[in-house]
Amino acid sequence: MKEILDFLNDLEKNNNREWFEQNRDRYEATRNQFLVFTELLNNEIRTFDPEVPILAPKDCMFRIFRDVRFSNDKRPYKTNYGSFIARGGRKSGYAGYYLHLQPGSSFLGGGVYMPPSDRLKAIRQEIYLDPKGFMEIKDDPEFQRYLPDEYDDKLKTAPRDFPKDWEYIHLLRNKSYAYGRNLSDEEILSPSLMENVLETFKVLSRMNHFLNQAIDDHLKS
């Protein structure tokens, strides 16, 4: 992990193609290290969430190359490594588990972030049918302790097809149902990193099950 953080820290200071090509060996080595960690993490997650299949690590890890075509920020590379482990891989739209490594800005996350409209509506429908079941998971003290951050950009009004005066309408205004917590560099470098990550992901698994069940139930109907 130290080699990964050191490489990403240097990349932050030298985010250009010439430097990257001169340090491609470091990139390849640290990328492979992160892929190995992703594979181990996938296997461990399956011990408490068997809905997650065995995935190729490269299908979980995000590319380091930025799409700068429509961005004012023309830096060519991301300065983080991230993997999203979920049914169907990182582009499936299902809830899953996310690890983000970035010097000074690492975090764990999960759930569904900005899902496609059909999956978002499916989740809202399930919460509308079972608001107390959803709140029982989200408001559980253990969940709040391990996953205190909610990435919940919200609509200003009620989503279409739901009553504006519903008691729990605030639960349906989310554009994402994603949760997480920050990781310090010390935590990243700790020998107990895997154990700490899995503790958080075990708590997250109940929310992921609710979200994925909602997607399955309402997309089939």
PyMOL commands that set and color helices and strands:
alter all, ss='L'
color gray80, all
select helices_A, chain A and resi 2-13+17-22+24-45+57-59+117-129+131-138+141-146+169-172+185-189+193-220
alter helices_A, ss='H'
color red, helices_A
select strands_A, chain A and resi 81-86+96-101+106-112+149-151+177-183
alter strands_A, ss='S'
color yellow, strands_A
deselect
rebuild
show_as cartoon
